[in-house]
Amino acid sequence: MMTHKELKMKALADPETRAEYEAQKPEFELLDKLLEARKRAD
């Protein structure tokens, strides 16, 4: 069974998948910030 890291590396080896992943990067960063803010608020 593959780890998440291995699966991600394999998926991102495909140029189309990598391009889509990179296009969504700002959304991932925003989600990280929201989750951090929620954690600090608790």
C-alpha positions as CSV (number, residue, x, y, z in Angstrom):
1,M,0.0,0.0,0.0
2,M,1.3,3.5,-0.9
3,T,1.6,6.3,1.7
4,H,-0.1,9.6,1.0
5,K,3.3,11.1,0.2
6,E,4.1,8.4,-2.3
7,L,0.7,8.7,-4.0
8,K,1.0,12.5,-4.2
9,M,4.4,12.2,-5.8
10,K,3.2,9.7,-8.3
11,A,0.1,11.8,-9.2
12,L,2.1,15.0,-9.5
13,A,4.5,13.3,-11.9
14,D,1.8,13.7,-14.5
15,P,2.1,17.3,-16.0
16,E,-1.7,17.8,-16.3
17,T,-2.3,16.8,-12.7
18,R,0.6,19.0,-11.5
19,A,-0.8,22.0,-13.4
20,E,-4.2,21.5,-11.9
21,Y,-2.7,21.1,-8.4
22,E,-0.7,24.3,-8.8
23,A,-3.7,26.2,-10.0
24,Q,-5.5,25.3,-6.8
25,K,-2.6,26.2,-4.6
26,P,-4.1,29.6,-3.4
27,E,-7.2,27.7,-2.2
28,F,-5.1,25.3,-0.3
29,E,-3.2,28.1,1.3
30,L,-6.4,29.9,2.3
31,L,-7.7,26.7,3.8
32,D,-4.5,26.3,5.9
33,K,-4.9,29.8,7.2
34,L,-8.5,29.3,8.1
35,L,-7.7,26.0,9.9
36,E,-4.9,27.7,11.8
37,A,-7.2,30.6,12.9
38,R,-9.8,28.1,14.0
39,K,-7.2,26.2,16.1
40,R,-6.0,29.5,17.7
41,A,-9.6,30.5,18.6
42,D,-10.3,27.3,20.5
